[in-house]
Amino acid sequence: MTWEAVATEALKLEPRERAAVVESLLLSLPEPHENEIGEHLIKAWQKRGEEITEGKVQELPVEQVLTQIRNRLG
């Protein structure tokens, strides 16, 4: 399965479920010192998950998010 297929399916989940997926993926990464992923990044994603769950941020359609990701990856 490609990352795009996974992302498409994950974006169909409810906000709380997506936040749980993000947290699970982040926690599955190597320790920050091994992969240059700092604690601030993990905290930022956790905060974002809370904002989504609480309805403080607007969600985007799957197609728009995937287009933005593709554009960023070149």
Order of alpha helices (4+ residues) and beta strands (2+ residues): alpha-alpha-alpha-alpha-alpha
